[in-house]
């Protein structure tokens, strides 16, 4: 049986939308008529209709929180020995979003047809990543799908927490930057022109700082809109330039030489790599396959290129410790922990401990960056305002000397 999405009219002429399972579109229409509904549109929940529905709802992907919630609910039901198809049905019924219902019902239909859960989920790549599919596949093969889904929920929630933490940490500096620029523009456009009029009728030579302030104010007043348009075009042009892989690789390499930012990028990528690799190994995914999937979660293209060398070295029979060490971007502590894990047979546990240690360092790095950025922004705004005040006061002091 397949899942079909439908649009129908009830006895009052009101539109009703939903999902039904049936062998054919004709059977679904008959089922709707038995419910006293007049079918208007009936379509199978294929990738095409899913993309169309998602376009209508302005969302092609599930959010991380939605994926974590669905995974947690599915893990709980599967561990309660509920058949997989019934578990999918129950989770779909609890969801309020049509896009989630559609995907889950489509997966349920595939499972009823004899496909594995991983195969059914693979038909929705916009929702389920390679990491997700690899863990589900390993869990099905090993016979402990519920446990793997529980780990997946933990991993997804942890990823959501880390992402939210970074976003939250950036909110205050971004707001402060926007307010600072707004205050500066307001001063230059509305305040400074009014204040400098007192110097227009004087014959005395103005200080250089005042001259620069007047020129800057005049430029912003006359050409500020053009400058804003130029900045927007430059940003759009840069984004277009980054579409070329070679340009994006060059940019990612450049970021690794930026002080402070390079350390943050390193901790972010090594944490994601080690955490993902440890989770996959704990779920029974083979090492080489786990390395390939963990490589895909790296955000820096230079690190992705180096990760290829890690996979090749392990494939040639080298130890993971040696491969990580020669890659050049993993911290020595994590490398030593991996070596210890390989010798003791607890590689996945040591990777998780290393990832937790890296996460703590990442949290400290984020707090440090935010702690530095906030006073820098305050000093920048205060310094600019002080410069404006000095540029206005210096001519006044000069006029007082002339009168005295």
Buried (B, 14 or more C-beta within 10 A) or exposed (E): EBBBBBBBBEEEEEEBEBBBBBEEBEBBBEBBEEEEBEBEEBBBBBEEBBEEBBEEEEBEEBEBEBBBBBBBBBBBBBBEEBEBBEBBBBBBEEBEEBBBBBBBBBBBBBBBEEBBBBBBBBBBEBBBBBBBBBBBBBBBEEEBBBBBBBBBBBBBBBBBEBEEBBEEBBEEBEEBBEEBEEBBBEBBEEBBBEBBEEBEEEEEEBBEBBEEBBEBBBEBBEEEEEEEEEEEEEEEEEEEEBEEEEEEBBBBEEBBEEEEEBBBBBBBBBBBBBBBBBBBBBBBBEBEBBBBBBBBBBEBBBBBBBBEEBBEBBEEEEBBBBBBBBBEBBBEEBBBBBBBBBEEEEBBBBBBBBBBBBBEBBBEBBEEBBEEBEEEBEEBBEEBBEEBEBBBEBBEEBBEEEEE
